[in-house]
Amino acid sequence: MSAGVSFGYPTSNKDLIWNLDEINKRELACKFLYKFENLLCIYSSSVEQLYTNYSINMPSDDPSKIVILPNPYTFHDTFNHISASAIRDTGLHIVPGQVIGATGLYVMVRSRNRSEPPAPLPFKQALRKIIYTQQTKDPFLPILVKGDLRQFDTHTPCLHLHRIKITELSGVSEFNCSNIRASIVEKLKELHRNADQL
């Protein structure tokens, strides 16, 4: 992550300029997001692109923003024609363990009964479950979109997860669907390997 640099917003894609106005602990939120840099893909609905290789930047002239910059030298790491109709809200949130008096990371899983509070699942255990779905026809492929960096409470950042449904990518070739799936699975496995250090 680059901080303290004036970028002047070197992108016209507003999906890649994230506003932090509603987050109290901005620096803490940025550090939390940085843990997942290049480990969770980022999606832009306005240009229908999925970015697997990017950097997270904090402009020094506007600390209320985060700018996501796709790597311009690895065009093959950007997938095109990804329709927003294939993107789903999951209701899952990655949170620091401190919110439940624990260490490490947890995934808050929303109950089917909306009157019940979300249940915490250790991050590594959640990743194992997600990786297991890759053997099915409808794998769970988590991604981030603008607005997914949030605050769990007034002092604690969290990441909401979206997912991409491969089965609903109508304008994408089977070859590219396989590449998208493989790219995300590779990142999930790296997250799992490093989960204890995040």
C-alpha positions as CSV (number, residue, x, y, z in Angstrom):
1,M,0.0,0.0,0.0
2,S,1.2,3.4,-0.9
3,A,0.5,6.3,1.5
4,G,1.3,10.0,1.7
5,V,1.6,10.3,-2.1
6,S,-0.4,12.7,-4.2
7,F,-1.9,10.8,-7.1
8,G,-4.5,13.2,-8.3
9,Y,-6.8,10.3,-8.9
10,P,-5.1,8.7,-11.9
11,T,-8.3,6.9,-12.8
12,S,-11.6,8.0,-14.3
13,N,-13.2,4.9,-12.9
14,K,-15.2,6.0,-9.8
15,D,-15.6,2.4,-8.7
16,L,-11.9,2.4,-7.9
17,I,-12.1,5.6,-5.7
18,W,-13.4,4.5,-2.3
19,N,-14.8,7.1,0.0
20,L,-14.0,6.8,3.7
21,D,-16.2,9.6,5.0
22,E,-18.4,7.2,6.9
23,I,-15.4,5.5,8.6
24,N,-14.1,6.9,11.9
25,K,-10.7,5.2,12.1
26,R,-9.6,5.7,8.5
27,E,-6.0,4.8,8.9
28,L,-6.9,1.6,10.8
29,A,-9.4,0.7,8.1
30,C,-6.8,1.2,5.3
31,K,-4.3,-1.1,7.2
32,F,-7.1,-3.7,7.5
33,L,-7.8,-3.5,3.8
34,Y,-4.1,-3.7,2.9
35,K,-4.0,-7.2,4.5
36,F,-6.0,-8.4,1.5
37,E,-4.3,-6.5,-1.2
38,N,-4.1,-8.8,-4.3
39,L,-5.6,-11.6,-2.2
40,L,-9.2,-10.6,-2.9
41,C,-10.1,-9.5,-6.4
42,I,-11.9,-6.2,-7.0
43,Y,-14.8,-5.7,-9.3
44,S,-16.0,-2.6,-11.1
45,S,-19.5,-2.6,-12.4
46,S,-19.2,0.6,-14.5
47,V,-16.6,-1.0,-16.8
48,E,-17.6,-4.7,-16.1
49,Q,-14.0,-5.6,-15.1
50,L,-12.5,-7.8,-12.5
51,Y,-9.0,-6.9,-11.2
52,T,-6.8,-9.6,-9.8
53,N,-3.6,-7.5,-9.7
54,Y,-3.7,-4.0,-8.2
55,S,-2.3,-1.7,-5.6
56,I,-4.1,0.1,-2.8
57,N,-3.2,3.8,-2.4
58,M,-4.0,6.6,0.0
59,P,-3.6,10.1,-1.7
60,S,-1.8,12.5,0.7
61,D,-4.0,15.4,-0.6
62,D,-7.2,13.6,0.3
63,P,-7.1,11.2,3.2
64,S,-10.8,10.6,2.9
65,K,-10.2,8.4,-0.1
66,I,-8.6,5.2,-1.1
67,V,-7.6,4.7,-4.8
68,I,-7.4,1.2,-6.3
69,L,-4.9,1.1,-9.2
70,P,-4.9,-2.0,-11.4
71,N,-1.4,-3.0,-12.6
72,P,-1.1,-1.5,-16.1
73,Y,1.6,-4.0,-17.1
74,T,-0.4,-7.1,-16.4
75,F,-3.4,-6.7,-18.7
76,H,-4.0,-10.5,-18.6
77,D,-4.8,-10.1,-14.9
78,T,-7.9,-8.1,-15.7
79,F,-11.0,-9.9,-16.8
80,N,-13.5,-8.1,-19.0
81,H,-17.3,-8.3,-19.8
82,I,-18.2,-9.3,-16.2
83,S,-21.8,-8.4,-16.0
84,A,-23.1,-7.0,-12.7
85,S,-25.9,-9.5,-12.9
86,A,-23.4,-12.2,-11.9
87,I,-22.3,-10.4,-8.7
88,R,-24.1,-11.2,-5.5
89,D,-24.2,-9.8,-2.0
90,T,-23.2,-12.5,0.5
91,G,-23.9,-10.9,3.9
92,L,-20.5,-12.2,5.1
93,H,-18.1,-9.9,6.9
94,I,-14.4,-10.4,7.7
95,V,-13.7,-8.8,11.2
96,P,-10.8,-8.6,13.6
97,G,-11.2,-11.2,16.4
98,Q,-11.1,-8.4,19.0
99,V,-14.8,-7.7,18.4
100,I,-15.6,-11.0,20.0
101,G,-12.7,-11.0,22.5
102,A,-10.5,-13.3,20.4
103,T,-7.4,-13.0,18.3
104,G,-6.9,-13.4,14.6
105,L,-9.7,-12.9,12.0
106,Y,-13.2,-14.1,11.9
107,V,-16.0,-14.3,9.4
108,M,-19.4,-13.1,10.6
109,V,-22.0,-15.4,9.1
110,R,-25.5,-14.1,8.8
111,S,-28.2,-16.3,10.2
112,R,-31.1,-17.3,8.0
113,N,-33.3,-16.1,10.8
114,R,-32.7,-12.4,10.5
115,S,-33.7,-11.9,14.2
116,E,-30.6,-13.8,15.3
117,P,-27.2,-12.2,15.5
118,P,-24.4,-13.2,13.0
119,A,-22.3,-16.2,14.1
120,P,-18.5,-15.8,14.2
121,L,-16.5,-18.4,12.3
122,P,-12.6,-18.5,12.5
123,F,-11.2,-17.1,9.2
124,K,-9.2,-20.2,8.4
125,Q,-12.1,-22.5,9.0
126,A,-14.3,-20.3,6.8
127,L,-11.7,-20.4,4.0
128,R,-11.6,-24.2,4.2
129,K,-15.4,-24.3,3.7
130,I,-15.1,-21.8,0.8
131,I,-12.3,-23.7,-0.9
132,Y,-14.3,-26.9,-0.6
133,T,-17.1,-25.4,-2.7
134,Q,-14.7,-25.2,-5.6
135,Q,-15.4,-28.8,-6.4
136,T,-19.1,-28.0,-7.1
137,K,-20.8,-26.5,-10.1
138,D,-21.5,-23.3,-8.2
139,P,-18.3,-22.4,-6.4
140,F,-18.2,-19.6,-3.9
141,L,-15.8,-17.0,-5.4
142,P,-15.5,-14.0,-3.0
143,I,-14.6,-10.5,-4.4
144,L,-14.7,-6.9,-3.2
145,V,-16.6,-4.0,-4.6
146,K,-16.7,-0.3,-3.8
147,G,-18.4,0.1,-0.4
148,D,-17.2,-3.2,1.0
149,L,-14.7,-1.6,3.4
150,R,-16.9,-0.7,6.3
151,Q,-16.8,-0.3,10.1
152,F,-18.2,-3.1,12.3
153,D,-18.5,-0.6,15.2
154,T,-17.2,2.9,15.7
155,H,-13.6,1.7,16.3
156,T,-13.3,-1.5,14.2
157,P,-13.1,-1.9,10.4
158,C,-14.5,-4.9,8.6
159,L,-14.8,-6.2,5.0
160,H,-18.1,-7.2,3.5
161,L,-17.8,-9.8,0.8
162,H,-19.5,-10.1,-2.6
163,R,-19.3,-13.2,-4.8
164,I,-19.1,-13.8,-8.5
165,K,-21.4,-16.5,-9.9
166,I,-19.5,-18.2,-12.7
167,T,-22.6,-19.9,-13.9
168,E,-24.2,-16.5,-14.7
169,L,-21.3,-15.1,-16.8
170,S,-23.2,-15.1,-20.1
171,G,-20.7,-12.9,-22.1
172,V,-17.6,-14.7,-21.0
173,S,-16.0,-17.7,-22.7
174,E,-15.6,-21.0,-20.9
175,F,-11.8,-20.6,-21.1
176,N,-12.0,-17.2,-19.3
177,C,-14.5,-18.5,-16.8
178,S,-12.0,-21.2,-15.9
179,N,-9.2,-18.6,-15.6
180,I,-11.3,-16.4,-13.3
181,R,-12.1,-19.4,-11.1
182,A,-8.5,-20.5,-11.0
183,S,-7.2,-17.0,-10.2
184,I,-9.6,-16.6,-7.3
185,V,-9.0,-20.2,-6.0
186,E,-5.2,-19.5,-6.0
187,K,-5.8,-16.4,-3.9
188,L,-8.0,-18.3,-1.5
189,K,-5.4,-20.9,-1.0
190,E,-2.8,-18.2,-0.4
191,L,-5.1,-16.6,2.1
192,H,-5.5,-19.9,3.9
193,R,-1.8,-20.5,4.0
194,N,-1.2,-17.0,5.6
195,A,-4.4,-16.8,7.6
196,D,-2.6,-17.1,11.0
197,Q,-0.3,-14.1,10.1
198,L,-3.1,-11.7,9.0
